[in-house]
């Protein structure tokens, strides 16, 4: 997973570095020809370029964008759950743990003071321009620069990875606290 993050960061860095000359969103030609080319793995090749031995990774950006978006949506489901499929994610697991922890069964007052906001990152409404296309079909169209979309999803991923770490830590603490309360309640009932 870290290798994907590094790869996408490198690709994004290359894209931002290449396009900075005048218009960062303008498609520019990239010389990908290498001599004495030998396949390494997947999208990687080994060869000679300008007299230098290089390892070149050439990817289709539509596929890389799809992978990034899929990774972000999957990460968000892991953190906040998925409403459509009824999963609660780390967020829901933490809330359930805290609810059980404050229950009267374990010496609490039964009232949960829940202050964790469920701040979904990708729930943004897409704005469409609605009208007729070149074939006189009624369509809705949204456009975004590729580099902007990649940057946006990389930011989403970074935010969600941080939240995942936070919720995992909070859940571990809550689980340990709840376990101690259960053991305390179990030993009190045997006395």
ABEGO torsion letter per residue (X at the ends): XAAAAAAAAAAAAAAAAAAAAABAABBBBBBABBBGBBBABEABBBBBBGGBBBBBBBBBAAAAAAAAAAAAAAAAAAAAEBAAAGBAEAAAAAAAAAAAAABAAAGBAGBBBBABBBBBAABBBBBBBBEBBAAGBBBBBBBBBAAAAAAAAAAAAAAAAAAAAAAAAAAAAAAAAAAAAAAAAAAAAAX
